[in-house]
Amino acid sequence: MKPNERLKALADAPLGRLVMRFSWPALVSMTLNALYTIVDRVYIGQGCGQDAMAGLTLVFPVMMVFGAFGVFVGAGHAAVLSIKLGEGDRTACEKILGELLALKLLFFFVLPPLVFVFLDAILRWTGGASVTPGAFEMAKTYLRIVLFSHIFSHIAFGLSAAMRSEGGVVPSMMCMVVGFGVNLVLDPIFIFGFGMGVAGAAWATNIAMACSCAWALWYYRPGHSVVRLRWRRIGLYHAYLAKACGIGLSPALQQLAGSLVNVSLQLAFAYWAADEASATAQVASLGIFQMVTMFFVMPLMGVQQGVAPVMGYNWGARNFRRVREALFLGLKTSTVVVSLAAALAVFAPVPIVRLFTDGTDAGFVRLAAGDLRVSNCMLWCIGLNVAASTYFQSIGRPRTAILLSLLRQVICLIPCIWILPYMASVTGFCAPATAIWLSMPISDVLACLATVPSFLSHARFLARVGRLRQS
């Protein structure tokens, strides 16, 4: 589809087919993004053991902090880009794209060096002091290798988000396909063929990130994209920086909240565990939960990323009736996705767990399967919260989007992580570790209920202004 035809489709194409066309590449893209990490864990769990799985779990919160900066820049600038495309301001779009790339480059000179200097302290703070020495050393090995190569993934993911904003959903998907394909091929070669273990997984990830970045930059060659990537536009622009960062703050805080949640879980398991071996088993189980939940949630986010450009473009074009239709279509699709995910986790946890372990420790398989069943049993109700957060982010209402983003992971979940195991230890209604896992479904329900008022209020607003503009 030609560049101008993509913009016309955002405004005029039948909504169901348009969202499907936008969602399936975003769905594939986000799923592959999740598999980027999951494939590493599958191979490491099969070939390197429980210590390696626990070690990579210690690294995960640090990776989420890096990811938070990525979505802070990528999601915020992509949303503003959608709105400016709807308004027809091509010069502004070029500046926004240049600013996106400038901020990605700035990241490279700040965050990775800072983490490298304080590497040991950071890993101990995330729970490394309570696991076995082997798990701690594997965490250090992996993080040292992948730390500075994250510049490639940040550029790739940022430009991929910009592609979706201009209707280039298939090229955006291919950016993830390239990286995932390279990682899938190189992981077993480096881990098993060369016997590199955790280090092999890290180097495979580095090369895959570089390939994704090369694909993204190739898409923005002259005459190919709707918005030109002009090197003279790379810089910071006060007219767009605050707006883009304000919108991007919502998903960034959600990622940071996810990192904080994972640290809280690791520290809680370490506090309530009887010894190092028990703490390592629970952290390894947490690692499996993280990967499975990522696989479940990324398709959900893919659906929302398919809907977001439609809502952002039509909000900019003041076509409110179409915004409302896209919002409800995204909600319905997301609810189906998370309901299927919850059913899979509840009724088939053992086969899922066996993907991440060689199966020789039957006790650990039972432990992780039970944890997976409990933690995801109410996942089906988070679709409303995610759909509402995406809507407010897409229309440029960052404060509401931030509040909704933090409901599930901070306002509801973190207090439950620390209060429930204490109550369990006092009352004896269950083991403290089980109470920690129960905090997740409880927070899912609370966040869903708290989202209902703002969602219904804006749904009524869109219906009202849509009727006024039609009349």
Secondary structure in CASP SS format (residue, H / E / C, confidence):
PFRMAT SS
TARGET T0000
AUTHOR 0000-0000-0000
METHOD secondary structure of the structure
MODEL  1
M C 1.00
K C 1.00
P H 1.00
N H 1.00
E H 1.00
R H 1.00
L H 1.00
K H 1.00
A H 1.00
L H 1.00
A H 1.00
D H 1.00
A C 1.00
P C 1.00
L H 1.00
G H 1.00
R H 1.00
L H 1.00
V H 1.00
M H 1.00
R H 1.00
F H 1.00
S H 1.00
W H 1.00
P H 1.00
A H 1.00
L H 1.00
V H 1.00
S H 1.00
M H 1.00
T H 1.00
L H 1.00
N H 1.00
A H 1.00
L H 1.00
Y H 1.00
T H 1.00
I H 1.00
V H 1.00
D H 1.00
R H 1.00
V H 1.00
Y H 1.00
I H 1.00
G H 1.00
Q H 1.00
G H 1.00
C C 1.00
G C 1.00
Q H 1.00
D H 1.00
A H 1.00
M H 1.00
A H 1.00
G H 1.00
L H 1.00
T H 1.00
L H 1.00
V H 1.00
F H 1.00
P H 1.00
V H 1.00
M H 1.00
M H 1.00
V H 1.00
F H 1.00
G H 1.00
A H 1.00
F H 1.00
G H 1.00
V H 1.00
F H 1.00
V H 1.00
G H 1.00
A H 1.00
G H 1.00
H H 1.00
A H 1.00
A H 1.00
V H 1.00
L H 1.00
S H 1.00
I H 1.00
K H 1.00
L H 1.00
G H 1.00
E H 1.00
G C 1.00
D C 1.00
R H 1.00
T H 1.00
A H 1.00
C H 1.00
E H 1.00
K H 1.00
I H 1.00
L H 1.00
G H 1.00
E H 1.00
L H 1.00
L H 1.00
A H 1.00
L H 1.00
K H 1.00
L H 1.00
L H 1.00
F H 1.00
F H 1.00
F C 1.00
V C 1.00
L H 1.00
P H 1.00
P H 1.00
L H 1.00
V H 1.00
F H 1.00
V H 1.00
F C 1.00
L H 1.00
D H 1.00
A H 1.00
I H 1.00
L H 1.00
R H 1.00
W H 1.00
T C 1.00
G C 1.00
G H 1.00
A H 1.00
S H 1.00
V C 1.00
T C 1.00
P H 1.00
G H 1.00
A H 1.00
F H 1.00
E H 1.00
M H 1.00
A H 1.00
K H 1.00
T H 1.00
Y H 1.00
L H 1.00
R H 1.00
I H 1.00
V H 1.00
L C 1.00
F C 1.00
S C 1.00
H H 1.00
I H 1.00
F H 1.00
S H 1.00
H H 1.00
I H 1.00
A H 1.00
F H 1.00
G H 1.00
L H 1.00
S H 1.00
A H 1.00
A H 1.00
M H 1.00
R H 1.00
S H 1.00
E C 1.00
G C 1.00
G C 1.00
V H 1.00
V H 1.00
P H 1.00
S H 1.00
M H 1.00
M H 1.00
C H 1.00
M H 1.00
V H 1.00
V H 1.00
G H 1.00
F H 1.00
G H 1.00
V H 1.00
N H 1.00
L H 1.00
V H 1.00
L H 1.00
D H 1.00
P H 1.00
I H 1.00
F H 1.00
I H 1.00
F H 1.00
G H 1.00
F C 1.00
G C 1.00
M C 1.00
G C 1.00
V H 1.00
A H 1.00
G H 1.00
A H 1.00
A H 1.00
W H 1.00
A H 1.00
T H 1.00
N H 1.00
I H 1.00
A H 1.00
M H 1.00
A H 1.00
C H 1.00
S H 1.00
C H 1.00
A H 1.00
W H 1.00
A H 1.00
L H 1.00
W H 1.00
Y H 1.00
Y C 1.00
R C 1.00
P C 1.00
G C 1.00
H C 1.00
S C 1.00
V C 1.00
V C 1.00
R C 1.00
L C 1.00
R C 1.00
W H 1.00
R H 1.00
R H 1.00
I C 1.00
G C 1.00
L C 1.00
Y C 1.00
H H 1.00
A H 1.00
Y H 1.00
L H 1.00
A H 1.00
K H 1.00
A H 1.00
C H 1.00
G H 1.00
I H 1.00
G H 1.00
L H 1.00
S H 1.00
P H 1.00
A H 1.00
L H 1.00
Q H 1.00
Q H 1.00
L H 1.00
A H 1.00
G H 1.00
S H 1.00
L H 1.00
V H 1.00
N H 1.00
V H 1.00
S H 1.00
L H 1.00
Q H 1.00
L H 1.00
A H 1.00
F H 1.00
A H 1.00
Y H 1.00
W H 1.00
A C 1.00
A C 1.00
D C 1.00
E H 1.00
A H 1.00
S H 1.00
A H 1.00
T H 1.00
A H 1.00
Q H 1.00
V H 1.00
A H 1.00
S H 1.00
L H 1.00
G H 1.00
I H 1.00
F H 1.00
Q H 1.00
M H 1.00
V H 1.00
T H 1.00
M H 1.00
F H 1.00
F H 1.00
V H 1.00
M H 1.00
P H 1.00
L H 1.00
M H 1.00
G H 1.00
V H 1.00
Q H 1.00
Q H 1.00
G H 1.00
V H 1.00
A H 1.00
P H 1.00
V H 1.00
M H 1.00
G H 1.00
Y H 1.00
N H 1.00
W H 1.00
G H 1.00
A C 1.00
R C 1.00
N C 1.00
F H 1.00
R H 1.00
R H 1.00
V H 1.00
R H 1.00
E H 1.00
A H 1.00
L H 1.00
F H 1.00
L H 1.00
G H 1.00
L H 1.00
K H 1.00
T H 1.00
S H 1.00
T H 1.00
V H 1.00
V H 1.00
V H 1.00
S H 1.00
L H 1.00
A H 1.00
A H 1.00
A H 1.00
L H 1.00
A H 1.00
V H 1.00
F H 1.00
A C 1.00
P H 1.00
V H 1.00
P H 1.00
I H 1.00
V H 1.00
R H 1.00
L C 1.00
F C 1.00
T C 1.00
D C 1.00
G C 1.00
T C 1.00
D C 1.00
A H 1.00
G H 1.00
F H 1.00
V H 1.00
R H 1.00
L H 1.00
A H 1.00
A H 1.00
G H 1.00
D H 1.00
L H 1.00
R H 1.00
V H 1.00
S H 1.00
N C 1.00
C C 1.00
M C 1.00
L H 1.00
W H 1.00
C H 1.00
I C 1.00
G H 1.00
L H 1.00
N H 1.00
V H 1.00
A H 1.00
A H 1.00
S H 1.00
T H 1.00
Y H 1.00
F H 1.00
Q H 1.00
S H 1.00
I C 1.00
G C 1.00
R C 1.00
P H 1.00
R H 1.00
T H 1.00
A H 1.00
I H 1.00
L H 1.00
L H 1.00
S H 1.00
L H 1.00
L H 1.00
R H 1.00
Q H 1.00
V H 1.00
I H 1.00
C H 1.00
L H 1.00
I H 1.00
P H 1.00
C H 1.00
I H 1.00
W H 1.00
I H 1.00
L H 1.00
P H 1.00
Y H 1.00
M H 1.00
A H 1.00
S H 1.00
V H 1.00
T H 1.00
G C 1.00
F C 1.00
C C 1.00
A C 1.00
P H 1.00
A H 1.00
T H 1.00
A H 1.00
I H 1.00
W H 1.00
L H 1.00
S H 1.00
M H 1.00
P H 1.00
I H 1.00
S H 1.00
D H 1.00
V H 1.00
L H 1.00
A H 1.00
C H 1.00
L H 1.00
A H 1.00
T H 1.00
V H 1.00
P H 1.00
S H 1.00
F H 1.00
L H 1.00
S H 1.00
H H 1.00
A H 1.00
R H 1.00
F H 1.00
L H 1.00
A H 1.00
R H 1.00
V H 1.00
G H 1.00
R H 1.00
L H 1.00
R H 1.00
Q H 1.00
S C 1.00
END
